[in-house]
Amino acid sequence: MSAVIIRLPQGSPEWLKYRLKMRNASETAAVLGESPFCTPYQLWLQKTGRSVVATTAAMQHGTDMEPVARAVYEAQTGQVMQPLVLQDGPYSASLDGMNLDGDLIVEIKCPYKGRDSALWKEAAGGHVPGHYWLQVQHQLLVSGAALAHFWTFDGKQGLLIPVVRDEAAMERIKRGWDVFQTNLDCDTPPPLTDADTVIREKCLTAKQR
């Protein structure tokens, strides 16, 4: 593994500041235009300090439940997983866990609605949503691990989906970040998408009504 460990507590102010200058795994789907939560333009606003992401109830739920989910995962798999922030060049990955041998990582998701969530239903069908799959590929790229476990946890039980390395996806991730980095370096926003625009209905005058 060529990555180095960044000794910053995940969620700390120092960690948040560090992330602003890095190519982070959780941002890759947005960079590639495949995130349902964030467009490339919205990410550019965040990375340039023009906007700040507010913590939602769903995000806080995931943070609060992660240690519980990891403990259940370890009990079920027999793996001991250490949360780590790893960096390889400009690429960073905040891992929910890596085993002692360094060949396995885990990505934990704790959907706010548990088994009623779309994520749980997809995971129950053995499918990792595309935006999360890209996140995991980025993590595999940085960590050098051979395998990832995508672990979806409902508060009591979890669903495990193995994810193997995809070198073609990793090359796509690198190309996407290179383009996005140009936007950051030149302080030029990426093209807007439909999700960045709001259609305003024409206002009718009193006579038109």
Secondary structure as UniProt FT lines:
FT   STRAND          4..5
FT   TURN            10..11
FT   HELIX           13..19
FT   TURN            20..21
FT   STRAND          23..24
FT   HELIX           25..27
FT   HELIX           28..31
FT   TURN            32..33
FT   HELIX           40..47
FT   TURN            48..49
FT   HELIX           57..77
FT   STRAND          82..88
FT   TURN            89..90
FT   STRAND          91..98
FT   TURN            100..101
FT   STRAND          104..109
FT   TURN            112..113
FT   HELIX           114..116
FT   HELIX           118..124
FT   TURN            125..126
FT   HELIX           130..143
FT   STRAND          147..153
FT   STRAND          158..164
FT   HELIX           167..185
FT   TURN            186..187
FT   HELIX           194..196
FT   TURN            206..208
//
